[in-house]
Amino acid sequence: MKAPLTIKRSDGSAGFSVIELLIVMSIISVVSGFAFMQITRAHQVMVRENAARELASNLEKARVDSLRRHPTASAQMAQVVLINATFYSVADADGNGALDAPKV
């Protein structure tokens, strides 16, 4: 009984040729390359979206905490300060009502 993946040729030989195996391997490598690029791109998008959600959450927490505290000066308010394009600092990130040192 022959294995199910073998092919009986007219000249009596059985199996796959090297050309057929190379074609299959090249197709697999191209498809897996595209899949890897898509996974990497999706990971970058998720990281960026998570950072945007975190910034929006910190802004909302600072706004609510400042309203709850009823500050008379801006030094008493919870603050979110943009340092540069990739960093920002949050004063009173825990929201306990006491103004803490800024976290970057």
N, C-alpha and C positions, 0 to 999 in steps of 0.2 A: 504494500500500500504506500502511495506517495504522499508526501506532505502537501497540505492544501495550497501552499504558496508557490509551489513549483509549477513551471510551465513546460509542457512537452513540446519540443520543437520538431520540425520535420526531419532534421538531420540526426535525431536521436538524443541530443543533449537536453538536459533539464536544468531549470534555474533562471536566474536573472542575469542579464549582461551587465558589464561595468558601466556602460553608457546609461542604461535604465536606472541603475543605482545612483549615478552622479546627477541625473535629472531630478530624481526624487529628493536627494540630499540638498540640491540647490533650491528647490521649491520650499522645502522645510525651513532652510536657513533664511530665505527672503520673508516668509510668513512670520517666523519667530522674530526677525528683526523689526518688522512693522509692529508686532505686538509689544515688544520691549519699548519701542519709542512711544507708543500710546500710553503704556503704564507709567513711564517716566513723566510724560506730559500731564497725565491725570494727577500724579502725586504732587507736581509743582502747583497745579491749580488748587488742589485741596489745601496745601500749606498756605497759599496766598489768601484763600477764602477764610481759613481759620484765623489768620492774623487780622484780617479786616473785621471779622466778628468780634475778636477779642478787643480791638480798639473801640469798636462801637459800644461794646459792653462797658468798657472802662469810662467812656464818655458819659454814658447814661448813669452809671453809678456815681460819678463825680457830680453830675447835675442834680440827681436826687439827694445826695448827701449834702450838697451846698444849700438846697432848698430846706432840708430838714433842720440844718444847723442854724439858719437865720443869721448869716454873717453880717457884720457891719462894715468890714473891710475886706478887700480881695485877698489879704494874707490869711484870712480865716476860712477861705473856701477850699474845697477839694479841687485839685488842679490836674489837668492832663496837658503836659507841655511837649510839643514836637521838637526833638533835638535836631534831627536831620531826616533824610528820606527813609532811613531804616530803623531809627530808634525814637522812643518817646518815654517820658517819665510820668508816673502817676503818684500823686500825693494822696494819701488816705485810700489805698486800694482795698483795704479790708472792710471799710464802711462801718466801723464801730462807733463813729462820732468823734473820735479824737484824731486830730490831724497828725499823721505819721510822716516820717521822712520819705522823700520820693523814692520810688522803685523804678529802675530802668528796664 
